[in-house]
Amino acid sequence: MTTPHWIAPDLLFQDGTLDPGLALRIEGDRVTDIKPRAAMSGPVRQIEGIITPGYVDLQVNGGGGVLLNQTPTVAGMQAIAAAHRRFGTVAILPTLITDAPEVLDATADAAIAARGQKGIIGLHIEGPHISVPRRGTHAERFVRPLDDRTIAVVRRLRAAGVPVLITLAPEAVAPGQIAALVALGAVVSIGHSDTTAEGVRTALAEGAGCFTHLFNAMSPLLHRSPGVVGAALNSTVPSGIICDGIHVADELVGLAIRARPAPDLMFLVSDAMPTVGGPDHFRLYDMNLHLENGRLVNDEGSLAGAHVTMAESVARLVSTVGLDPAQALRMAVTVPASVMHQPALTQLLGRATDDLLHLDACARFLTTLDRLG
């Protein structure tokens, strides 16, 4: 419909709640009003299911056959964002994993040039300031302590108005360096770390405000040694988690959510690689990675990155982990938007229709609102 009209779904998700009895007024490609159905006038279309803002993914290594490390350009970021938009993710942090300083410089240039472009909301720098024993698929030859060069890159990004999330290991930084990054306006996330719970608490005291893919690439929870996992669960800062049934068992995803000391401290990340919306194989550093029975592995068969969308993760939270749709949607929209101080991403009013999703009652992605048949 091209004329102004109303769409009345069963439920609307915004500001963290699922509300019945509301309708959206669509004019052109924008939502211009939200009203109770009883207050509507003009053409109205009733639809089953849920309308929600599109998903926000803070950890996207690649998509559509493009890996950011290999294509650290504006075009590369655009291609990755476009690949994930097909699956309902409308806002991403392109993510650069551990690499040479020159690659980080080029990626920062691209992030500055891409500022304000649709779907690209900043940059996630994941490494190289991490723990060698917990580096995962990150190349050991590039791992190093946090240095002035990276801090200067973050300063340059923030001066240009680019939101920055930086994942680091507390054992790879000197006292005061996390506080310096936070003072620049970066969000510091603890990850790829083999430190103790006390090491985590020291980092949190300096202002670290997030954890990167809980359980993966961090010292585990043991009954006499809580590690990064135990410290994260006991903290009051948000944590990302991969929900693909591979990186973390579904039972532990649910347990982690229930174990947090306050609600809405967990959010979904895809940690997606180029295979999402792209070929079933790609190259990282000097490794060949490929899909094998749904798992992304290297030539030795070891797990190496994720092949999952936010839409699949939300549906899994509801169907398998047992969350209600509102809680699952907060993990995919509300909490990650809050982590990066992007409240507009949680809103429906004023949004373009291709930024909004139509889900079924079980939170399975059907289409974007602009493509509603």
HELIX and SHEET records of a PDB file:
HELIX    1   1 ARG A   37  ALA A   39  5                                   3    
HELIX    2   2 VAL A   74  ARG A   85  1                                  12    
HELIX    3   3 PRO A  101  ALA A  113  1                                  13    
HELIX    4   4 GLU A  140  PHE A  142  5                                   3    
HELIX    5   5 ASP A  148  ALA A  159  1                                  12    
HELIX    6   6 PRO A  170  ALA A  172  5                                   3    
HELIX    7   7 GLN A  177  ALA A  183  1                                   7    
HELIX    8   8 ALA A  197  ALA A  205  1                                   9    
HELIX    9   9 GLY A  227  ASN A  234  1                                   8    
HELIX   10  10 ASP A  250  ALA A  259  1                                  10    
HELIX   11  11 MET A  310  ARG A  316  1                                   7    
HELIX   12  12 LEU A  317  VAL A  321  3                                   5    
HELIX   13  13 PRO A  325  LEU A  329  1                                   5    
HELIX   14  14 ARG A  330  THR A  334  3                                   5    
HELIX   15  15 VAL A  335  VAL A  339  1                                   5    
HELIX   16  16 PRO A  343  THR A  346  5                                   4    
HELIX   17  17 THR A  353  ASP A  355  5                                   3    
HELIX   18  18 LEU A  369  ARG A  371  5                                   3    
SHEET    1   A 4 THR A  17  PRO A  20  0                                        
SHEET    2   A 4 HIS A   5  GLN A  14 -1                                        
SHEET    3   A 4 LEU A  22  GLU A  27 -1                                        
SHEET    4   A 4 ARG A  30  PRO A  36 -1                                        
SHEET    1   B 5 THR A  17  PRO A  20  0                                        
SHEET    2   B 5 HIS A   5  GLN A  14 -1                                        
SHEET    3   B 5 VAL A  44  PRO A  53  1                                        
SHEET    4   B 5 LEU A 356  LEU A 359 -1                                        
SHEET    5   B 5 PHE A 365  THR A 368 -1                                        
SHEET    1   C 6 TYR A  55  VAL A  60  0                                        
SHEET    2   C 6 THR A  89  ILE A  97  1                                        
SHEET    3   C 6 LEU A 123  GLU A 126  1                                        
SHEET    4   C 6 VAL A 164  LEU A 168  1                                        
SHEET    5   C 6 VAL A 187  ILE A 190  1                                        
SHEET    6   C 6 CYS A 210  PHE A 211  1                                        
SHEET    1   D 2 GLY A  62  GLY A  63  0                                        
SHEET    2   D 2 VAL A  66  LEU A  67 -1                                        
SHEET    1   E 2 SER A 239  ILE A 241  0                                        
SHEET    2   E 2 MET A 266  LEU A 268  1                                        
SHEET    1   F 3 HIS A 281  LEU A 284  0                                        
SHEET    2   F 3 MET A 287  GLU A 292 -1                                        
SHEET    3   F 3 ARG A 295  ASN A 298 -1                                        
END                                                                             
